[in-house]
Amino acid sequence: MQEKRALQISNQKDSHCIRFNAMASPCEVIIQTQDKRLAMQVAQCVSREVWRIEDKYSRYDERSICSRINSSTGEKVAIDEETFLLLNFAEQCYQLSDGLFDLSSGVLRKVWSFDGASGECQHFPEVSDVSQLLRLVGWNRVVYDQKTITLPPSMELDFGGIGKEYAVDRSILLAKKLTDEPMLVNLGGDLAVTGPRLNGQPWQVAIEHPDCDALGQPQDMIVALKQGALATSGDARRYLIKEGVRYGHVLNAKTGWPIINAPRSITTVAPQCIQAGILATLALLQGEHAEKFLTQQDITFWARR
């Protein structure tokens, strides 16, 4: 674990770039300063916070609060204020999406595997398999308050849908306490900036094309970001192909099946990364009506079909 948690720092003209891995993603912090000591201080602050959140809410770590909740077999589990606030956010998303976004739907991964690189899907789930797991999906059955949470037996929570974006926002908040130098924090494509660059110009952010691995290498889209956050949701890397039909990884929590007729990718801009991320996800859950949903939210977005 410690070998994986290494920092790499490089000097680039007027800035320092720090790279590390977390949450199954390549991460970077770019800070406009020639002060290497300050850059390293920010890097350590950000990486520690990201790794803390990863450890705390990972469903793979048996010591995490997520694992303790999922293995509680119906018993109450003590939670802290941070977890309570994340659960509150999940509740708001559940209500806003009319149940399409559900933190308990991660259990469906037991029958779905979205590894597009492996070619034609060999293990496409049966309707009966999905229906059986769907009985374990239902945020409305989760009971929680500021101190405890009770999860029905065999149900599970998965914070993956909001964890990375939350970590971006926390990182920006802590980094701004250390310095006023312009900065960008990027966790696997979900990112935020503290403000414009030193020359007043926006940061230039490349958004990966959903067909990046296709013949011809489609060009990335460049977005100018002066403030706030940006998040992208789509099926560029997580999808499966069955009988020539492509299925994206975003599942309808009500049916247990992939959303159809949705854009290949959606990029949104918002004041905070957790807002941008959930808006992109909620839009994908609208399927063919994704663009209409985002237009109604009156936010900046880009959709690719």
C-alpha positions, 0 to 999 in steps of 0.5 A: 500500500505504501509503495502505491502511495508515492508522490512525484513532483516536477517543475514546469515553467512557473508551476509545480506539478505533483502526481499520485494515485488514489481511488483507482485514478491518476491524480495531480495537483498543479500549483503556480509557484516556484517555491518547491517547499510550498508545493510539497507542503500542499501536495502532502496536505492534498494527498493525505486528505484524498487517501484519508477519504479513500480509506474511510469510505472504500468498500474494499477496506474492511476497516472502513466505515463503509465496510462496517456498515455493509457487514452490520447485519441490520445492527446500528453502526455509529457514524460521525458528522462527516458521514452524516452529511454525506448520507444527507447529500445522498438522500437529496440526490435520491429525492431529486432523481426520483429514486434513480440515484441510490447509494444502495444500488452498488450491490448490482455490481455482483452481476454487472461487469463493465470492462469494455477492453475485454471485448464481447461480454461473456457474462451478460446477466440474466433477468432473474439475476438482476431481479434477485439483487434488485430486492437489496436496493432501496435507499428508502429502507436505510435509517440514519440520524446524526449518530447512527445508521441502520442498514437492512441485512444483506444490503450495501452502500457504495460511496463511489458515486460521490467520494471522488468529487467530495475529495476534490472539494475537501482538497481545495478547501484545505489547500487554500488555507495554506496558500493563495497561489493559483491551484488546480486539483484533478482526481481522475478527471474530476477537478476544481481550481482555486481561481484564475492563473497568475496572469488572470487567464483561465486554466485549460482543461482537456476533456477526454473524448469518449471514443479515445481508444477508437481508430483515429484518436478523436481529439480531446475537448479543451475547456477554459475554467477560471473558477469552480469545478468540473466533472465528467461522467460517461462510458469511455472506459466502463462499458460492455458490448453484447451482440454488438450493443454497447451498454454504459456502466450507469445503472437505473436503480429502479430496474437494475439495468443500464440506462439507454439512449444517454449521451456517451459523456457529459461534462458539467461545471459548478461551484463545487465538484460534488455538485458538478459530479452529481449533476452529470450523473443525474443527467445520464440517468435521464437517458435521452432527456439528459440535455433537457434536464441540464438545460433546466438546471441552468448550468454550463455543460457539454454532452457527447453522443 
